Amino acid sequence: MTTARRPAGAALPDDSQLAREVLDGLAEAVVTTDRAGVVTLVNAPAAELLPELSPGVDLAGCAVPALAGAVRAGGDTFDTEHHGRRLRGVRRGLAGGTSAWYVRDVTEEQARADALLAERSRTAFLARAGSRLGLSLHRDGTLRAAVTLPVPYLADAAVVVHRPSPPAEDRPHWVRYAADEPGPVTGVAGWRTVESGPGLVEALDGDVTGPSPWLDAELADLAEVLPAGFGRPGSVLISPMRSAGGPAGALILARRRERGGFDQREVELAREFAARAGAALAAADLYGEQAHLARVLQNSLLPPDLPGLPGMTLAGGYRAAGDTLRIGGDFYDLFPTPDGGLFALGDVCGKGVGAAVLTGRVRQSLQTLRLVEPRPRELMELLNRALLDAPDAARRAQFTTLLLGALTREPDGGLLVRVAGGGHPAPLVVRTGGRIEPVRVGGMPVGALTAARFVQAEVRLAPGDLLVAYTDGVTEARGGPSRLEMFGDARLRRALASGAGLPPAALVDRLLQLVDEWLDGQVHDDIAMLVVAAGGTGPTRSGGAGHRRLAG
C-alpha cells in the first residue's frame, strides 16, 4: 500500500480550531498580535499567566507594565514580577508583519538560582568570618571581629555582651559596632540592663531564643548598648556564643525598622556565626592564659639582674635559640657571699621549653645548696646528687655542663677565682696586655653519672684583668662566607685579645655583635656568657643592659 504525499508547496488546511488546540496544548504561554500590535490570540497558558490580555487588547497600553513598556520601546524581551510569579517574554516576528510573544514562568528557576546565590553568599560569609576569627588570638581582637563581621551583611548593628577575663570587675561588658560608626565601641553594662533584654540572660546562659521586635520599654532599658539615634529596631536576634567550656557571651544583631526581619536561613546563619565567634573567643582566652603562663615562665627562667658586688664588675650576655619564648638551656647566675660572690654558668642539653625547665631546676637547686656548701667543687657534687635523685631523672636522661666560680676580694684590689668545671668549655682569662690564658677545668657533666668527677682550678685576676665564661653556642655558631663554618676558638681568642682593657659590659657587647655578624640571621644554639673584672665599686652591670641579646 502506498501513502499519498502532499505536493511540495501545497497549502496546509485552514483549520483555526486545530491551530487553537495545538497552541493551548503548549507548555509555553503564547500571545499573537496583528501588525498594529493588537492581540489576536491568547492560548490557555497565557490566559492563566496574563489574565489581563485577551483578543482586541492593544499591548502598548495593556495592564502588564513590563510588556507594555517593551512594546512601546520596540523591544523584543521583558522580565517582570506579575501576580507573584516571575515571567520572561520574548517576541518573534511572523509572516505579514504580525508577532508572537512567548512567555515563560521562571519562578521556580529563579528561586533555585537565588537560593544558590544566597547559599554561596552565606558560605563566603562564614569562610571570611572563620578566617578573620581564626587569625585573632587576642580577646579584644576577637571581640572586634565578632561585632564588625555581621555588619551590614546580617544586621545594622551588632553587640557582644560578655564577661571579661579576670582580674577585671565581674560586670557585663559590651562591644558594639554599627554601620555608621567609625569603629567598635566598648562599655560596661549593669546587670539590670542585661536582665531587661528579651532573651539576653538566657543567651548568656547558653539558651537559644528566637528573633523578636523590641518594644519601646525594652529599648529604653537597653539604649546604652545601642548607637545614639538608632531608634527602635525593627527586629532583634540574640544568639548565645557557645564554647567547649560553656557560654562565652551573647551576640545581639539589630535591624532598623525599614529593613526586613530575619528569615529562617538568616537565623541559622547568625547562630552558626555566633557559635564560631564563641569558639574563637574561648580560644583567645586560652591563648591569653598560656601567654600569661609563658611570661611568668620567662621571668622566672631568664638570667637575673646581676647584683652589685663591691670590688668587682660583672656583665652577662644571653640569647636563647628559641626566639618565641626567649628561654632556653643556657644560663648564668650570681650569688653574693660574705667575702665576694659565687657565679654559675651552664648549658643544659637540649633547647626550648624542656631545657628551660631543667635550667630552672638547676638554678633553684644551686640557690638552696649554696647555703650549706659554698665551695665550688663540693657544691657541684651536691648538685649532681640532687639532680640524679629527682623522681624523673632516669626518664629525662638530661645533663648539664657547668662552671661554678667563687670570687674572693683581695687587699690589693685583685680577685682570687676558684673555678670548678663540670664538662664545660674552659673559661678564658684576658690579661691587660691582651694575653689569653685558659683556666684548665674539665670534669664530667652534672646529672649524668652518680660517680662523676669534677675538677677545680684557681686563678688570680689583677685589676684590669678579665675572666670570660661562655657556652659553646658562641664557638659553635655557624656562619661566615660559607654559612657553615664555626665561629671557633681561634676567632673568639682574637676578639678577646683585641678587646683587652674594655669594661665587662663593653666586651659582652663586642662579642655578641661579632657573633651576630658571623651568624647573619641564621638559626643558632643558645648563647650565654659572663665576664668578671677585678675592681669597681658601683653596681654590677646587669638587667636590660647586661642581658645582651643578638638581633633576631
PyMOL commands that set and color helices and strands:
alter all, ss='L'
color gray80, all
select helices_A, chain A and resi 16-24+44-49+59-61+65-72+95-97+107-135+139-148+191-196+200-204+216-225+264-301+352-369+376-389+393-396+472-475+488-498+504-519+543-546
alter helices_A, ss='H'
color red, helices_A
select strands_A, chain A and resi 29-33+39-42+77-82+85-93+99-105+157-162+173-178+185-188+235-243+246-255+312-319+330-337+340-348+400-409+415-422+428-430+436-438+455-461+466-470+478-479+485-486+527-534
alter strands_A, ss='S'
color yellow, strands_A
deselect
rebuild
show_as cartoon
